[in-house]
Structures are given as structure tokens and as C-alpha cells.
Amino acid sequence: MAKNKKFSGGGTSQRQLRVGELIRRTLSDVLLRGDVHDPDLNRMSITVSEVRVTPDLSIATAYVLPLGGKGKEEAIAALAKNKGELRRLLSKEMTTKHTPDLRFVLDETFDRMDETNRLLNQDNVRRDLENEAPSEGSGDA
């Protein structure tokens, strides 16, 4: 088992969850207000859906998606370019002792949900699901 893993497989602590949610809310507010001195970033509407923090709270990975899903690569590039200023703005607003280093990745949850829905709506899958449904709920154990 590797000791230098940034994200442990053993679950996320309450502290990580609290700090991640605090960063998510604060980062969302900073982006909404347009506090960053970058007109390109301020023109974008970016949703911060989740922030995961490493166990040592040194790195925060923000899962983001531009409104409407357009300009994904530009949004990630603009956030990465301004991560120093974003971190400084977060440190001014948050009450934590240290502000983690920020990483930004695209939130692909909606893409995966769309693909799952597409698969579930295929005729052969729907037929298989309908054939399975009565036997699961019969309660004849």
C-alpha cells in the first residue's frame, strides 16, 4: 500500500468534507462576484459542484463546469491561470489556518448521467429491465 497517496481509499473524514464544502461555497461566491482581476474569467459563469480535499488538507480539487457546458477547456485554463489570486481571495474569506493549493478539473457527472440515460433508453436494455422488474418485487423468498 502506497503511503504517499493524496486521496485515501479509506473514506473521507468529516474535516475534509467540511473544508471542501467551505472552499466550494467561498470559491463559488468569489467567481459569482467577479473578484478576480481577469476579464476573461469574469465573463464566464462557472459552477463549482464539488471540492475534494486531500487528507492533509494541502490540495483542494475543484470540480467545475461552465454554464451550458460550453467553453470547458477555456474555463479550466482561466481558472488555472488565476489560481494564485483565487487562493489569495479564498484565504482572506475563510477562517482556516491554511488555504490548500487549488486544482481544477471538469465535472463530468452530467456527461456520465446523459450516457447512462442513453443506455437505459435503448430498446433492448429497457426490455431486459421490464422483464426483470416483476421477479425482484415479488417478495417470494
Secondary structure by P-SEA (a helix, b strand, c coil): cccccccccccccaaaaaaaaaaaaaaaaaaaacccccccccccccccccccccccccbbbbbcccccccaaaaaaaaaaaaaaaaaaaaaaccccccccbbbbbbbaaaaaaaaaaaaaacaaaaaaaaaaccccccccc
